[in-house]
Amino acid sequence: MITFDQNLFLWINGLAGKFPPADWLLRGIANDYLAIVSASLVLLVLWLWGSQAGQREKNQKAVVTAALSLGISQGFVNLSNSFFVRTRPFSELDANVLFYQPTDSSFPSNSAAIVFAVAFAILLFNRRVGIYLLILACLHGFSRIYVGIHYPLDIVGGAAFGGFTALLSYGMIRLGAPLLAYLMALARKLYLA
C-alpha cells in the first residue's frame, strides 16, 4: 500500500522534468553544498556584524549556538542511521531522479538537519536572519524531494532534529553563560571576536 508520504513524494517529484529551468534551479538548490555553504557564510557575516559591542556579542552567541546545534544534529543523524535505515525513494518507486543517487539512509535528511539546525538556532537570536535561513532550509528540503532523493518525511525528520538540537544548544549556551563569556572575552583579546 502506498502511504501518504509516498503519494506526496510522487506528486512533488512528478513535477520534475516538465520545465527545464525549474529542474536546473532546483538541482542546484538540492546540491549537498549550496545551502550548507550559504548558511555558513551567513554565520561568518553574523560573527563580524554589529557596530555596537552588544549587538555583535549577541550575534556571536547566536553563531556559537548554531555551530553547537549543527554538531549535535550531525551526531543525532549518525546515531539514528546506525539503528534505522530507510531506503531512498528512487530505490522503491518510479522516480524522476535529477541528481546523483546517494547510498546512505534516507531518513532523516542529513543536509536538512544541518540547515534547519542552523536556521532555528539563529532564529532564537535574530528573527530576520533566522527567517531567511528557514526559507533557505525549506527550499533546500523541497528541492531534495523534487530531484527524487528524499521522501517528504525525511525532510520533516531532518527539520525536527534541527529544531530539537537548536533548542538543546540554546539551553546549553544559557547554562554555560559564564564559560561562554570567558571564552568570548579571550577571543576578543586574540582579535577573533
C-alpha positions as CSV (number, residue, x, y, z in Angstrom):
1,M,0.0,0.0,0.0
2,I,1.3,3.4,-0.9
3,T,1.5,5.8,2.0
4,F,0.7,9.5,2.3
5,D,4.5,10.1,2.3
6,Q,4.9,8.2,-0.9
7,N,2.0,9.9,-2.6
8,L,3.3,13.3,-1.6
9,F,6.7,12.4,-2.9
10,L,5.3,11.1,-6.2
11,W,3.3,14.4,-6.6
12,I,6.2,16.7,-5.9
13,N,8.7,14.5,-7.9
14,G,6.2,14.2,-10.7
15,L,6.8,17.9,-11.4
16,A,10.4,17.2,-12.3
17,G,11.3,17.0,-16.0
18,K,8.4,19.2,-17.1
19,F,10.1,22.6,-17.0
20,P,13.9,22.5,-17.6
21,P,14.6,25.9,-16.0
22,A,12.9,24.7,-12.8
23,D,14.9,21.4,-13.0
24,W,18.1,23.3,-13.4
25,L,17.4,25.7,-10.5
26,L,16.1,23.0,-8.0
27,R,19.0,20.7,-8.9
28,G,21.3,23.5,-7.9
29,I,19.5,24.1,-4.7
30,A,19.4,20.4,-3.9
31,N,23.2,20.3,-4.1
32,D,24.9,19.0,-0.9
33,Y,26.9,22.1,-0.5
34,L,24.9,25.2,-1.6
35,A,22.6,25.5,1.4
36,I,25.2,24.5,3.9
37,V,27.9,26.8,2.5
38,S,25.3,29.6,2.2
39,A,24.3,29.1,5.9
40,S,28.0,29.0,6.9
41,L,28.6,32.3,5.1
42,V,25.7,33.9,6.9
43,L,27.2,32.7,10.2
44,L,30.6,34.3,9.2
45,V,28.8,37.6,8.4
46,L,26.9,37.4,11.7
47,W,30.1,36.8,13.6
48,L,31.6,40.0,12.3
49,W,28.3,42.0,12.1
50,G,27.3,44.7,14.6
51,S,28.6,48.2,15.0
52,Q,27.8,48.1,18.7
53,A,29.5,45.7,21.1
54,G,26.2,44.4,22.5
55,Q,24.8,43.6,19.1
56,R,28.0,41.9,17.9
57,E,28.1,39.8,21.2
58,K,24.5,38.7,20.7
59,N,25.3,37.7,17.1
60,Q,28.4,35.8,18.2
61,K,26.3,34.0,20.8
62,A,23.9,33.1,18.0
63,V,26.8,31.7,15.9
64,V,28.1,29.6,18.7
65,T,24.6,28.3,19.4
66,A,24.2,27.5,15.7
67,A,27.6,25.7,15.5
68,L,26.8,23.7,18.6
69,S,23.4,22.8,17.2
70,L,24.9,21.8,13.9
71,G,27.4,19.5,15.6
72,I,24.8,17.8,17.8
73,S,22.4,17.5,15.0
74,Q,25.0,15.7,12.9
75,G,25.7,13.4,15.8
76,F,22.0,12.6,16.2
77,V,21.6,11.8,12.5
78,N,24.7,9.5,12.6
79,L,23.3,7.7,15.6
80,S,19.9,7.4,14.1
81,N,21.4,5.9,10.9
82,S,23.2,3.3,13.0
83,F,19.8,1.9,14.1
84,F,17.4,2.8,11.4
85,V,18.0,2.6,7.6
86,R,15.3,3.8,5.2
87,T,15.8,3.2,1.5
88,R,15.8,6.1,-0.9
89,P,12.6,6.8,-2.9
90,F,14.3,6.1,-6.2
91,S,15.0,2.5,-5.0
92,E,11.3,1.8,-4.2
93,L,9.3,4.0,-6.6
94,D,9.4,5.1,-10.2
95,A,11.0,8.4,-9.6
96,N,12.3,11.2,-11.8
97,V,15.9,11.3,-10.5
98,L,17.7,14.6,-11.4
99,F,20.6,14.1,-9.0
100,Y,23.2,11.6,-8.1
101,Q,21.8,8.7,-6.1
102,P,23.1,8.7,-2.5
103,T,23.6,5.3,-0.9
104,D,23.1,6.3,2.8
105,S,19.9,6.2,4.8
106,S,17.2,8.5,3.5
107,F,15.7,9.2,7.0
108,P,16.4,11.7,8.4
109,S,17.8,14.0,5.7
110,N,21.3,14.9,6.9
111,S,21.5,18.1,4.9
112,A,18.1,19.2,6.1
113,A,19.0,18.5,9.7
114,I,22.1,20.7,9.4
115,V,20.5,23.6,7.6
116,F,17.4,23.6,9.9
117,A,19.7,23.3,13.0
118,V,21.5,26.5,11.9
119,A,18.3,28.3,10.9
120,F,16.4,27.5,14.1
121,A,19.4,28.4,16.3
122,I,19.8,31.8,14.6
123,L,16.0,32.4,14.7
124,L,16.3,32.3,18.5
125,F,18.6,35.3,18.4
126,N,17.8,37.2,15.2
127,R,14.4,36.9,13.7
128,R,15.1,38.5,10.4
129,V,18.2,36.4,9.6
130,G,16.6,33.3,11.1
131,I,13.6,33.6,8.7
132,Y,15.9,34.0,5.7
133,L,17.7,30.8,6.8
134,L,14.4,28.9,7.4
135,I,13.3,29.9,3.8
136,L,16.7,28.6,2.5
137,A,16.2,25.4,4.5
138,C,12.7,24.8,3.2
139,L,13.8,25.4,-0.4
140,H,16.6,23.0,0.1
141,G,14.3,20.4,1.6
142,F,11.7,20.8,-1.2
143,S,14.4,20.6,-3.8
144,R,15.7,17.3,-2.4
145,I,12.2,15.8,-2.8
146,Y,11.8,17.4,-6.3
147,V,15.0,15.8,-7.6
148,G,14.0,12.4,-6.3
149,I,16.4,11.6,-3.4
150,H,14.2,12.1,-0.3
151,Y,10.7,11.5,0.9
152,P,8.9,14.4,2.5
153,L,9.1,12.8,5.9
154,D,12.9,12.6,5.6
155,I,12.9,16.3,5.3
156,V,10.4,16.8,8.2
157,G,12.5,14.4,10.3
158,G,15.7,16.4,9.5
159,A,13.9,19.7,10.4
160,A,12.7,18.1,13.7
161,F,16.2,17.0,14.5
162,G,17.5,20.5,13.6
163,G,14.8,22.3,15.7
164,F,15.4,20.0,18.7
165,T,19.1,20.4,18.6
166,A,18.7,24.2,18.3
167,L,16.6,24.3,21.5
168,L,19.0,22.0,23.2
169,S,22.0,24.1,22.2
170,Y,20.3,27.3,23.2
171,G,19.7,25.8,26.7
172,M,23.3,24.6,26.9
173,I,24.5,28.1,26.0
174,R,22.3,29.7,28.6
175,L,23.6,27.2,31.3
176,G,27.2,27.7,30.2
177,A,26.9,31.5,30.0
178,P,29.8,32.3,32.4
179,L,32.1,29.9,30.5
180,L,31.0,31.3,27.2
181,A,31.5,34.9,28.4
182,Y,35.1,34.0,29.4
183,L,35.8,32.3,26.1
184,M,34.4,35.2,24.2
185,A,36.5,37.7,26.2
186,L,39.5,35.6,25.4
187,A,38.6,35.5,21.7
188,R,38.3,39.3,21.7
189,K,41.7,39.7,23.3
190,L,43.1,37.5,20.5
191,Y,41.2,39.6,17.9
192,L,39.0,36.6,16.9
193,A,35.7,38.2,18.0
